[in-house]
Amino acid sequence: TVVSVEDVAYRVTQKLGQGTFGCVWSATDSEGRDVAVKEVICESAKALDTVDFEGRMLHAIAWAGNDTQRVLQQRVPSLIASTAQQFGPEAWRVLLVMSKIPGTSLDS
């Protein structure tokens, strides 16, 4: 499966885990870099706002400069790209492409 986010194609390779807010997939970009793609189905504008907030926080961590935030970058993924597709009056599919943090499966 290939998903396109901000005009970049990501080839989904395997499911990393399922959580309350959605599913996280392992993927690679066209240059072979490993990423994680979080897929969230939002069934209200409030849920969409929550996912948007998560994306903004991940983006802020990616651009952090001090030592504490550098440590966070090793444990918390940074946002690479995102998209939201509306498929109903109060329904959106959001994809957050993030750096992939090495470790065990999310389901472990």
Z-matrix of the N, CA and C atoms (Angstrom, degrees):
N
C 1 1.453
C 2 1.527 1 109.35
N 3 1.309 2 116.02 1 137.42
C 4 1.462 3 121.87 2 177.92
C 5 1.518 4 107.98 3 -119.95
N 6 1.341 5 116.15 4 132.11
C 7 1.457 6 121.19 5 174.41
C 8 1.520 7 107.83 6 -117.64
N 9 1.317 8 115.97 7 148.12
C 10 1.461 9 121.48 8 178.79
C 11 1.526 10 108.94 9 -113.49
N 12 1.312 11 115.04 10 126.56
C 13 1.466 12 121.31 11 178.93
C 14 1.525 13 107.44 12 -133.51
N 15 1.322 14 116.01 13 121.63
C 16 1.471 15 122.36 14 -178.10
C 17 1.530 16 110.91 15 51.16
N 18 1.329 17 116.26 16 47.10
C 19 1.464 18 124.52 17 175.99
C 20 1.529 19 114.65 18 65.20
N 21 1.325 20 117.46 19 19.01
C 22 1.465 21 121.71 20 174.98
C 23 1.525 22 107.55 21 -118.07
N 24 1.338 23 116.18 22 133.38
C 25 1.461 24 121.19 23 179.23
C 26 1.532 25 109.55 24 -90.06
N 27 1.322 26 115.37 25 134.27
C 28 1.467 27 122.24 26 177.30
C 29 1.525 28 107.64 27 -122.53
N 30 1.329 29 116.20 28 126.51
C 31 1.462 30 121.12 29 178.10
C 32 1.522 31 108.27 30 -91.62
N 33 1.316 32 115.98 31 115.19
C 34 1.461 33 121.97 32 -179.47
C 35 1.525 34 108.15 33 -75.60
N 36 1.342 35 115.94 34 129.16
C 37 1.461 36 120.03 35 -175.32
C 38 1.524 37 113.55 36 -109.02
N 39 1.331 38 117.77 37 -34.97
C 40 1.466 39 119.35 38 179.58
C 41 1.524 40 110.43 39 -166.71
N 42 1.313 41 115.20 40 159.35
C 43 1.462 42 121.65 41 176.73
C 44 1.524 43 108.45 42 -81.08
N 45 1.335 44 116.07 43 130.18
C 46 1.461 45 120.63 44 177.03
C 47 1.522 46 111.85 45 -92.66
N 48 1.331 47 116.43 46 -31.07
C 49 1.455 48 119.05 47 -179.76
C 50 1.507 49 112.26 48 171.47
N 51 1.313 50 114.32 49 168.49
C 52 1.467 51 122.77 50 -179.06
C 53 1.519 52 107.33 51 -126.73
N 54 1.312 53 116.14 52 134.63
C 55 1.453 54 120.28 53 177.77
C 56 1.507 55 111.52 54 -128.99
N 57 1.305 56 115.91 55 -173.09
C 58 1.459 57 122.25 56 179.82
C 59 1.520 58 111.48 57 -60.01
N 60 1.323 59 116.70 58 -38.55
C 61 1.457 60 120.70 59 -173.65
C 62 1.516 61 114.13 60 -96.58
N 63 1.326 62 118.80 61 -5.90
C 64 1.447 63 118.55 62 178.78
C 65 1.508 64 112.75 63 156.67
N 66 1.312 65 114.33 64 -166.84
C 67 1.453 66 122.91 65 -175.80
C 68 1.525 67 108.74 66 -112.66
N 69 1.338 68 116.76 67 144.69
C 70 1.455 69 121.76 68 176.37
C 71 1.525 70 108.07 69 -116.59
N 72 1.334 71 114.68 70 130.72
C 73 1.456 72 122.36 71 -176.84
C 74 1.524 73 110.10 72 -117.09
N 75 1.322 74 116.72 73 145.76
C 76 1.453 75 122.16 74 169.74
C 77 1.525 76 106.83 75 -83.12
N 78 1.336 77 116.55 76 140.44
C 79 1.465 78 120.44 77 -179.45
C 80 1.524 79 109.27 78 -150.66
N 81 1.333 80 115.27 79 166.94
C 82 1.460 81 121.04 80 174.19
C 83 1.519 82 108.62 81 -129.36
N 84 1.330 83 115.23 82 147.11
C 85 1.464 84 118.86 83 176.50
C 86 1.528 85 108.77 84 -88.86
N 87 1.318 86 117.23 85 -177.12
C 88 1.464 87 121.75 86 -175.11
C 89 1.523 88 112.92 87 -67.02
N 90 1.331 89 117.02 88 -16.64
C 91 1.464 90 120.95 89 178.22
C 92 1.532 91 112.03 90 -99.03
N 93 1.343 92 115.97 91 7.28
C 94 1.455 93 120.52 92 176.70
C 95 1.519 94 115.90 93 85.02
N 96 1.326 95 117.79 94 7.78
C 97 1.471 96 120.82 95 179.25
C 98 1.523 97 109.66 96 -77.27
N 99 1.334 98 115.74 97 136.22
C 100 1.463 99 121.60 98 177.66
C 101 1.525 100 110.46 99 -79.39
N 102 1.329 101 115.62 100 134.83
C 103 1.464 102 122.33 101 176.89
C 104 1.523 103 108.28 102 -138.38
N 105 1.307 104 115.32 103 170.92
C 106 1.461 105 122.07 104 171.73
C 107 1.519 106 107.40 105 -115.44
N 108 1.320 107 116.31 106 138.14
C 109 1.465 108 121.31 107 177.69
C 110 1.525 109 107.75 108 -118.27
N 111 1.323 110 115.54 109 116.21
C 112 1.465 111 120.99 110 177.79
C 113 1.525 112 108.06 111 -95.77
N 114 1.318 113 115.47 112 126.26
C 115 1.466 114 122.02 113 179.37
C 116 1.530 115 108.13 114 -109.69
N 117 1.323 116 115.99 115 121.91
C 118 1.463 117 120.89 116 -178.83
C 119 1.529 118 108.41 117 -126.31
N 120 1.324 119 116.17 118 130.37
C 121 1.462 120 121.04 119 173.11
C 122 1.528 121 107.05 120 -97.55
N 123 1.327 122 115.98 121 118.99
C 124 1.466 123 121.73 122 -179.76
C 125 1.526 124 108.49 123 -104.28
N 126 1.320 125 115.89 124 127.13
C 127 1.458 126 120.51 125 -177.88
C 128 1.520 127 112.67 126 -109.01
N 129 1.341 128 116.05 127 17.61
C 130 1.465 129 121.26 128 174.93
C 131 1.526 130 108.44 129 -161.13
N 132 1.319 131 115.87 130 159.99
C 133 1.463 132 120.54 131 176.96
C 134 1.532 133 110.27 132 -63.19
N 135 1.336 134 116.89 133 -34.07
C 136 1.472 135 120.40 134 178.40
C 137 1.525 136 110.79 135 -64.26
N 138 1.332 137 117.73 136 -42.43
C 139 1.468 138 121.11 137 177.26
C 140 1.526 139 110.17 138 -62.87
N 141 1.329 140 117.42 139 -40.26
C 142 1.458 141 121.83 140 177.56
C 143 1.524 142 110.42 141 -62.08
N 144 1.326 143 117.57 142 -41.82
C 145 1.466 144 121.71 143 177.19
C 146 1.529 145 111.41 144 -61.34
N 147 1.337 146 117.02 145 -38.53
C 148 1.466 147 121.53 146 179.42
C 149 1.527 148 110.42 147 -63.88
N 150 1.319 149 117.32 148 -44.69
C 151 1.463 150 121.12 149 179.11
C 152 1.533 151 110.17 150 -66.95
N 153 1.324 152 117.19 151 -38.87
C 154 1.458 153 121.39 152 176.80
C 155 1.529 154 110.20 153 -60.41
N 156 1.325 155 117.13 154 -42.43
C 157 1.464 156 121.78 155 178.26
C 158 1.535 157 109.96 156 -61.43
N 159 1.338 158 116.62 157 -44.22
C 160 1.471 159 120.14 158 178.38
C 161 1.524 160 110.30 159 -58.22
N 162 1.316 161 116.75 160 -44.95
C 163 1.461 162 120.97 161 179.13
C 164 1.518 163 112.23 162 -61.18
N 165 1.346 164 116.48 163 -42.76
C 166 1.472 165 119.52 164 178.87
C 167 1.522 166 111.64 165 -64.59
N 168 1.337 167 117.22 166 -37.37
C 169 1.470 168 120.95 167 177.91
C 170 1.533 169 110.56 168 -66.04
N 171 1.326 170 117.45 169 -44.31
C 172 1.462 171 120.83 170 178.73
C 173 1.528 172 110.74 171 -63.39
N 174 1.332 173 116.90 172 -37.30
C 175 1.458 174 121.27 173 177.27
C 176 1.532 175 110.18 174 -65.20
N 177 1.324 176 117.55 175 -41.91
C 178 1.463 177 121.31 176 179.52
C 179 1.529 178 110.96 177 -62.69
N 180 1.321 179 116.87 178 -40.15
C 181 1.465 180 120.69 179 178.76
C 182 1.529 181 110.17 180 -63.57
N 183 1.328 182 116.47 181 -38.48
C 184 1.468 183 120.93 182 -179.38
C 185 1.522 184 111.43 183 -61.64
N 186 1.322 185 117.80 184 -31.83
C 187 1.457 186 121.82 185 -176.71
C 188 1.519 187 112.60 186 -102.18
N 189 1.324 188 116.76 187 13.85
C 190 1.463 189 121.46 188 -179.50
C 191 1.528 190 110.10 189 -68.57
N 192 1.312 191 114.77 190 152.56
C 193 1.454 192 118.20 191 -176.98
C 194 1.512 193 115.97 192 -121.64
N 195 1.317 194 119.04 193 -21.71
C 196 1.461 195 117.68 194 -175.08
C 197 1.531 196 112.00 195 -88.00
N 198 1.332 197 116.78 196 170.51
C 199 1.471 198 122.05 197 -174.36
C 200 1.519 199 112.94 198 -61.53
N 201 1.329 200 118.80 199 -39.64
C 202 1.462 201 121.45 200 179.65
C 203 1.523 202 109.94 201 -61.51
N 204 1.305 203 116.25 202 -43.17
C 205 1.459 204 119.70 203 -178.88
C 206 1.524 205 111.89 204 -71.31
N 207 1.329 206 118.40 205 -29.13
C 208 1.472 207 120.42 206 174.96
C 209 1.525 208 110.50 207 -64.54
N 210 1.326 209 116.56 208 -37.88
C 211 1.466 210 120.57 209 176.41
C 212 1.529 211 109.09 210 -63.83
N 213 1.335 212 117.31 211 -43.05
C 214 1.467 213 120.88 212 177.62
C 215 1.522 214 111.42 213 -57.81
N 216 1.321 215 117.45 214 -38.57
C 217 1.456 216 121.13 215 -177.51
C 218 1.525 217 112.03 216 -61.92
N 219 1.334 218 117.85 217 -23.55
C 220 1.460 219 121.21 218 177.91
C 221 1.524 220 111.47 219 -81.27
N 222 1.338 221 117.95 220 -15.87
C 223 1.465 222 122.24 221 -176.51
C 224 1.522 223 113.73 222 -117.80
N 225 1.315 224 116.52 223 -20.33
C 226 1.462 225 121.66 224 -177.17
C 227 1.528 226 107.75 225 -121.27
N 228 1.317 227 118.34 226 128.90
C 229 1.470 228 119.26 227 -178.67
C 230 1.524 229 111.52 228 -67.17
N 231 1.326 230 115.40 229 153.15
C 232 1.457 231 120.20 230 174.40
C 233 1.527 232 109.05 231 -104.19
N 234 1.310 233 115.53 232 148.66
C 235 1.465 234 121.37 233 -178.31
C 236 1.521 235 110.30 234 -76.08
N 237 1.324 236 116.11 235 130.71
C 238 1.458 237 121.99 236 176.95
C 239 1.527 238 109.74 237 -101.98
N 240 1.330 239 117.34 238 -44.25
C 241 1.460 240 122.16 239 -177.81
C 242 1.527 241 108.80 240 -160.90
N 243 1.334 242 116.02 241 161.99
C 244 1.468 243 119.40 242 176.99
C 245 1.520 244 109.85 243 -154.18
N 246 1.322 245 113.68 244 158.34
C 247 1.459 246 120.28 245 175.35
C 248 1.523 247 108.75 246 -153.37
N 249 1.312 248 116.03 247 151.65
C 250 1.470 249 122.14 248 174.94
C 251 1.525 250 107.63 249 -130.23
N 252 1.324 251 115.29 250 128.81
C 253 1.461 252 121.09 251 179.33
C 254 1.525 253 108.18 252 -116.97
N 255 1.319 254 116.62 253 119.65
C 256 1.466 255 120.39 254 178.53
C 257 1.521 256 108.69 255 -82.29
N 258 1.340 257 115.90 256 130.36
C 259 1.464 258 119.12 257 178.74
C 260 1.519 259 112.02 258 -126.94
N 261 1.310 260 117.60 259 12.64
C 262 1.450 261 122.84 260 175.83
C 263 1.517 262 108.30 261 -168.72
N 264 1.353 263 117.30 262 173.91
C 265 1.458 264 120.05 263 -177.79
C 266 1.533 265 112.95 264 -58.56
N 267 1.309 266 117.70 265 -34.83
C 268 1.471 267 122.73 266 179.37
C 269 1.525 268 109.84 267 -134.65
N 270 1.344 269 117.31 268 44.52
C 271 1.456 270 120.78 269 -177.47
C 272 1.527 271 110.54 270 -143.71
N 273 1.330 272 115.70 271 129.76
C 274 1.450 273 122.74 272 -179.73
C 275 1.522 274 110.04 273 -135.30
N 276 1.323 275 116.06 274 147.63
C 277 1.466 276 122.81 275 169.68
C 278 1.520 277 105.97 276 -108.76
N 279 1.321 278 116.19 277 117.84
C 280 1.456 279 121.85 278 -178.39
C 281 1.524 280 108.83 279 -109.28
N 282 1.323 281 115.84 280 134.40
C 283 1.461 282 121.79 281 173.92
C 284 1.523 283 108.28 282 -118.33
N 285 1.329 284 116.13 283 123.70
C 286 1.460 285 122.56 284 174.99
C 287 1.526 286 107.15 285 -111.09
N 288 1.318 287 117.75 286 117.05
C 289 1.453 288 121.91 287 175.86
C 290 1.515 289 107.23 288 -94.13
N 291 1.335 290 115.29 289 124.48
C 292 1.463 291 120.48 290 -173.47
C 293 1.517 292 110.73 291 -130.48
N 294 1.329 293 114.84 292 160.52
C 295 1.456 294 118.50 293 171.29
C 296 1.525 295 107.54 294 -62.21
N 297 1.313 296 115.41 295 146.61
C 298 1.460 297 120.23 296 -178.45
C 299 1.525 298 108.26 297 -95.51
N 300 1.328 299 115.68 298 121.86
C 301 1.456 300 121.80 299 -179.80
C 302 1.525 301 108.11 300 -90.84
N 303 1.338 302 118.22 301 124.42
C 304 1.461 303 119.18 302 179.67
C 305 1.535 304 111.28 303 -63.36
N 306 1.296 305 115.93 304 148.16
C 307 1.464 306 120.78 305 179.22
C 308 1.506 307 110.63 306 155.78
N 309 1.307 308 114.19 307 -163.63
C 310 1.461 309 120.08 308 -178.69
C 311 1.518 310 110.01 309 -83.78
N 312 1.321 311 115.25 310 167.63
C 313 1.452 312 122.57 311 178.74
C 314 1.519 313 110.30 312 -58.42
N 315 1.333 314 116.45 313 149.18
C 316 1.460 315 120.71 314 177.23
C 317 1.508 316 112.40 315 -65.46
N 318 1.344 317 116.85 316 -23.11
C 319 1.462 318 120.52 317 179.50
C 320 1.519 319 112.64 318 -83.88
N 321 1.346 320 117.61 319 -8.30
C 322 1.472 321 121.38 320 -177.87
C 323 1.517 322 111.42 321 -73.21
